[in-house]
Amino acid sequence: MRFPVSRFALSLMVLLAIWAYPVAGDATGAPQTLLDGLVQHSMTITPETLKAGPSSTVHIHYLTGHGPEDADFAGISLWDLLQQAGLAEALTERKTRSSHYLVVAGHDGYQVVIALGEIDPDFEGKRVLIATTRNGQPLAPRDGLRLVVPGDKHGGRAVFDIAHIELK
């Protein structure tokens, strides 16, 4: 049995969906990211808070569906950001960190996992960045803060417009 949907009802559903969609920025429109989980204190990260931290630059070469991408990205390393938030007491010993990971999610729902040992200087020490610039230019506003993982072949862990970083 089919139930007809009026244009009014359909319009109302669309407006409710738009209204309920999470906003990617603060009142000024600046992108915001929440860092929480196994850290001493949760943080709200914006491009301005990242400028206050130590900056790193990485060069990436990804194969994408649109062809190869070569770029230099600058921002703060994910490890430095975790140091600012403080690792939870359970992670102070090196041997306990190898079984933990970060889940990085975009506002669009896309999620990736980064092993803590992958970015920990006591293990691999890869400079995974929360980038604010690409080739010396600020990222486009629609990109928000971007996760950049150097060494990945296809860039599948590049998350645009990061909403949440959780250490588990």
C-alpha positions, 0 to 999 in steps of 0.5 A: 500500500502506498501513502502519498506524500504531499509537497508540504510534508516533503519540504518539511522533512528536508528542512528538518534534515538541514536543521538537524545537520551538525554545524562544522564551525563556531559562530564565526564560521571557523571549523571546529574539531573535538579531541577527546577519549583517553586524554587528560582533557578534551580540546576544541581545536580551531585553525587559530588554536593550531597556529599556537602550536608547533608547525610541521610540513609534510610532502604527500604523493597520493594516487586519487580517482582524479589522478596523482596528487602532490602537495606540501601540507602544513599544520600540527602533528597529531602527536603534538596535539595529543601532547597538548591534551595530555595522554591519559595516565593509562598510556604513560608507559610506552608498552601500553600505547601499542594497543591504542588507536585514534578514530578521526571522523569528518562532519560527513561521517567518513571515519579512519583509524590511525594506530597510536604506535604509528604516530608515537615517536617511540614506535614509528613516529610518522608525522600525521598532520592536522593540516591548515595549509596546502602548498602555502595557501590556507585550505578552502573553507569547505575542507575545514581541518584536514587529516594528512597521512604521509606515506599512504599510497592512495590517501584513503585516510585523508579526512576533510572537515574533521569533526572529531578525533577520539583516542581509544 
